[in-house]
């Protein structure tokens, strides 16, 4: 994941640092949560699954996948 730099004023940084410590989270986890909430607020997909679901549209029909186990026919002597 590429790194990005942002500038945060000292008062905001202190408040974010305190929040992170209280919630036992890293700054990165706080940022991930904040950006996910921002994207959701504006109706933008957060991950690939959400993007594909949105691009399929409302009328898309979802078909459940069958389990991966196949039932094989009983094997008997070959003639």
C-alpha positions, 0 to 999 in steps of 0.5 A: 500500500502506498504511503501518503502524507497529510498535515494535521494541526497540533490540537487535532493530532493530540485529540486523535492520539488520545482517542486512539489510546482510549480505543486501543487502536493505531492511527492507521486504524482510526484513519481507515474507519474515518475514510470508510465512514466518509465514503459510505456517507457519500454513497461510494463503495469502500471495497471491491465487493461493494463496487461490484454490487453497486455496478450490477445495479438494483435489478441484478439477481443474486444466485447462491453458489452451491457447495464445493462437495460433489456427490459421486455415483456409486462405482461398481464393477465395469463390464 
